[in-house]
Amino acid sequence: MDVHVPWPITHGLRERGVEVLTAQEDGSERLEDPDLLDRAAILGRVLFSQDEDLLVEANRRQHEGIPFVGVIYAPQLGLTIREFIDDLEIIGKAGVSADFENRVIYLPLRKASNS
């Protein structure tokens, strides 16, 4: 979790048994975006962010062929805390880091139906 992720999301995931490490806990909360992505790679962890600047860095790496561990991105508005937790739980329990290498996954995972 990068520094911009609200604590209730982290807490909710942990309550559901998803292993989560925050940038604050790792001591990497002051790293610039390129260094934060590099740190996530060293740890072998996909990075969840709500920071558009980090999204820009991930897209730059994709276009320039610079490997990274993967980013899950969601805007800060538009989803409830529960929706963030639901989608991240699916990813955390069903995916492995290799599934996300050099990819950006956007939340929400599914669009709401109008029925």
PEZINOR-V649064 format. One record per residue. BURIAL is I if it has 9 or more other C-alpha atoms within 8 Angstrom, else O. Layout:
burial->BURIAL
burial->BURIAL
This chain:
burial->I
burial->I
burial->I
burial->O
burial->I
burial->O
burial->O
burial->O
burial->I
burial->I
burial->O
burial->I
burial->I
burial->I
burial->O
burial->O
burial->O
burial->I
burial->O
burial->O
burial->O
burial->I
burial->I
burial->I
burial->O
burial->O
burial->O
burial->I
burial->I
burial->O
burial->O
burial->O
burial->I
burial->I
burial->O
burial->I
burial->I
burial->I
burial->I
burial->I
burial->I
burial->O
burial->O
burial->O
burial->I
burial->I
burial->I
burial->I
burial->I
burial->I
burial->I
burial->O
burial->O
burial->I
burial->I
burial->O
burial->I
burial->I
burial->I
burial->O
burial->I
burial->I
burial->O
burial->O
burial->O
burial->O
burial->O
burial->I
burial->I
burial->I
burial->I
burial->I
burial->I
burial->I
burial->I
burial->O
burial->O
burial->O
burial->I
burial->O
burial->O
burial->O
burial->I
burial->I
burial->I
burial->O
burial->I
burial->I
burial->I
burial->I
burial->O
burial->I
burial->O
burial->O
burial->O
burial->O
burial->I
burial->O
burial->O
burial->I
burial->I
burial->I
burial->I
burial->I
burial->I
burial->O
burial->I
burial->I
burial->O
burial->O
burial->O
burial->O
burial->O
burial->O
burial->O
